[in-house]
């Protein structure tokens, strides 16, 4: 199963670079690529990315409100 997530925020892409070594996720251009045979592992990695996106979004909202 191959999942491609397109992210336009360059800062977020730089932050997520650690996933390449920790989780085996590829980051090319503005895309995060998850390539797993096991659906449960791909789903877990998607959930991790979406949780990190939510944390990043909440942090940006908080900092912009200051």
C-alpha positions, 0 to 999 in steps of 0.5 A: 500500500502506497500513501502520499500526503502532500504538505505545502508548509516547508517548515513542517516538512523540515520538522517531519524529516526525523520520520525518515530515519525513525519510521521509514517514511520517505519525504520527497519535495512536498510529499510524505510517502508511506509505502508499507505492505501491512495495512495496520502499520501504514495506518499507524504511520498515517495516524502519527503524521496526522497527530503531529499535524494537529500539534503543529497547527495548535502550536501555530494558532497559540503563537499567533494569538500572542 
